[in-house]
Amino acid sequence: MIRPREMIPPVQPYIRRAVPTDIGAIVAIEKESFIDPWEQGVFLEALAYYPTTYFVAVCDGAVAGFVVGALEDTGENIYGHLCNLAVSSLFRNRSIGRQLVSRAEQQFALELATGVQLEVRVSNTVAQKFYQRMGYQNVFGIDSYYSNGEDALVMMKWFRF
C-alpha cells in the first residue's frame, strides 16, 4: 500500500561531501527541480572552489539530494551562502533537505562564518516557509534576480552577533 507523502517517515541518509562522480546525479536532480537549472560546468566549478561546503545525501546507494554551499568573506564577516539545494522527487518530504542544510550550516560554523544567506524566488513560498522553519529571516529583496525577471528574497540566519 502506498502512503501519502505526509505520512512517509523521515529517512536517515548518509550525508557526505560531493565528489566529481556525483555531478551526473546532481544535474539530473537539478533539471527535475528548477525551471532554470544550472549547467554541469557550474556544478563542477562550484565543487572545485568550495569542496568543503558541497554535500550530497545518499539513500539506498543513490544521490537523493544535494546542497551547494560557499563561503564569502566581506572583510568584516565571513558568511555561508546556500547557493543551491534540491532533493529528488523520489525522496522529498522526508527531511533530507533539512538534513543537508543543517550539515552545510555546521560546516559554515566550523569555518567561522557568522551566518548564512540565500536567495529564493518570491513566488516560491514553499521554500520560504521551509527556510523560516529552519530559523532564516527575510532580509531584503532583489529586483529581477532570476533569468526570467523574477525577483528574489534574500534570507539570512545568524550564528552569532
Secondary structure as GFF3:
##gff-version 3
##sequence-region A 1 161
A	DSSP	three_ten_helix	5	7	.	.	.	ID=ss1
A	DSSP	beta_strand	14	17	.	.	.	ID=ss2
A	DSSP	three_ten_helix	20	22	.	.	.	ID=ss3
A	DSSP	alpha_helix	23	33	.	.	.	ID=ss4
A	DSSP	alpha_helix	40	49	.	.	.	ID=ss5
A	DSSP	three_ten_helix	51	53	.	.	.	ID=ss6
A	DSSP	beta_strand	54	59	.	.	.	ID=ss7
A	DSSP	beta_strand	62	73	.	.	.	ID=ss8
A	DSSP	beta_strand	78	87	.	.	.	ID=ss9
A	DSSP	three_ten_helix	89	91	.	.	.	ID=ss10
A	DSSP	alpha_helix	96	110	.	.	.	ID=ss11
A	DSSP	beta_strand	115	121	.	.	.	ID=ss12
A	DSSP	alpha_helix	125	133	.	.	.	ID=ss13
A	DSSP	beta_strand	137	142	.	.	.	ID=ss14
A	DSSP	beta_strand	152	158	.	.	.	ID=ss15
###
